[in-house]
């Protein structure tokens, strides 16, 4: 488990990230991915069994991993890490050595905490860059998801172009380790990268 101290703007204990268990976490994930606020996750009509199967398949895939993010010891967000040379972006861009793809989903809540989602993406990026082999993070959010574009920009992502995926029109964006370190000063990251 990776422990990441809480970034500024969010008060409580700390963030931690642990591997997702597709069986024991399926019920929780089902409530998150089918919530109206999670429309861009594209699982609105998924049944519990669909979510369990999807994450069992992801867990069995050598090119993908999923994690549950904890805040104050409680599940608060989902992280998916993938190899874009083999998943999600195959044929849509030329992958470089050290590229890693990422998706994240903050658990929907009726009582949002100001700055929380930005703190989550900061923690996720710090987590990804803990691996010295990772040189650049690649994302492909829906072009209509302007909220996540703003969050991505805040941690150093630079959009390259729109790409057509089977399920959506996406904004292909990249963030190098250096761009992240420039966008989010070390003190704000709360971690040593």
N, C-alpha and C positions, 0 to 999 in steps of 0.2 A: 504494500500500500504506500502511496506517495502522499506525504503530508505537505501542504502548502499553507503558510501563514496567511491570514486574512488580509487582502489588499485594503488600502484606505477607502473610506466611504461606507464600509460595511462593518458593523459591530457584532461581535459574537466570538466564538472560539476560533475555529479554523476550518479550512477546506481540506478534504482528503479525497483521494480517488482510489477506488478498488475495482477489481475485475467484476464484470457483470455476470451473474449466474442466471442463465436463461430460464431455468425452472422456477427458482425461488423469487426472482425479480419480475417475472412475467405479469403478475397481477398489478403490481405497482406501475410498471411500464404501460400496461394497458390503459390505466387511468390517465396517464400523461399523454400518450400519443393519440388518444381518441378525443381529447378535450378540444373544444372549439378554438382555444388559443393556440393549439398546435397544428393548425390547418396546413402549414407548409411542410409538416412531417409526412403528409400524405397517407395517413393510416386512420382517418376519421371513422371508417366503417369496419375496422378490424375487430374481429372477435378475440377473446382471450387466447384461444388456441392459435389463432393467426399470429399473434404477437410472440407467443412462446416458440412457434415453429420458425418464425423469421429470425429470432435471436439464437435459436439452436443452430440454424444454418450459418449465421454469422460466426458463431463460436467455433464451428467446424471448419471454417474457411481460413486457410493459411495466410490470406492477404488482408484480413480484417480483424479488428478487436473491438469490444465494447466495454465500457466502464460506467460505474455509477459514481457520481460525485456526491460527497457528503458535505453538509454544512452544519456545524454544531453537532456532528454525529448522526444527523438525519439525512436520508436520501433527498437530494435537491436538484440534481441535474444528470443528464445522460451525455456521454462522450463516445463517439465512434471514431476510430483511427483506421485508415485503410491505405493500401499501397496503390496510388493512382496509375501505376504502370499496368495494373491487373484488374482494377475495380473502378467503377464510377466514371472515369475519364478516358478510358481506352479509346484511342483514335481521335480524341478531341484536342489533344495538345501533346507536345513532346516532353515526356517526363525527364527530369534531371536526377542525377545521383543525389540522394539525401532528401528527395521529395516525400512528404507524407500528407495524405488527405485527412480532412477532419470534418465531422458534423458534431453539433452540440445542441441540446434541448434543455432549457430550464423548466423545471416542473411548474406547471400552471398553478397560480394561487390567486385567491380573492383579496389577499393583503400583501401586495408587492412591497418590497423593501427597496427604497431609493438607492440606486447604484449597484444593486445586486447582480444584474445580468452582466454588466460591464466587469464586475469583479470575477464572475464566473469565467467569462471568456479570457480574462487575464490569467486566471489560474490554469485554465485548459492549455493556453499557449505555453505557459511556464512548464507545465507537465510535459508537453510534447517536446519542448526544447531541452528537457533534462537528458534526453537521449542524444549523446554527442554526434551520432550519425545523421540526425535530422538537421538539414540545412535550410529547408524551406517548407512552409505549410501551404497547402493548396485547398481552396474551398470553391464550391460551386452552388451558392444559394440561388433560389428562385429570383429572377430579375425584379419581381414585384415586392420582394421582402425588403423594403427600404430600411426597416428597423435594424435588421441584421447587417445590412451594408454599412450603416453608421457605426455599429459596434465593431465590425471588421476593420474599418478605417481607424478607429480609436486605438487599436492594438497593432497597427502597422500594415494592414493588408492594402495592396494596390490592385485595383481591377485591371485586367488585361483586355478582355473582350467578352461578348456574349457568345454562348455555345448552345446548341440545340441538343438536349438529352431526350431520351424516349419519354420521360415523365414530365419534363419542364424545360423552359428556356432559362438558362442559368448564367450568372455573372461569374466567369472564371477569374479568380483573384489569387494573388500570391503574397506571402509574407516571409521574408528571410529572417534569419536570426538577428541580423543587424537592424533590419527595419523594426522588429519587435523591440529590441533593446533601445532604439532611438525613440519610438513612440511611447514606450512604457519604461520610464527610468527605473533602475534597479530598486530604489527605495519603494516605489509604488508597486513593484511586483511582489515584494515580500519574500523573494526566494533568491538564491544564488544560482545563476544559470551558467 
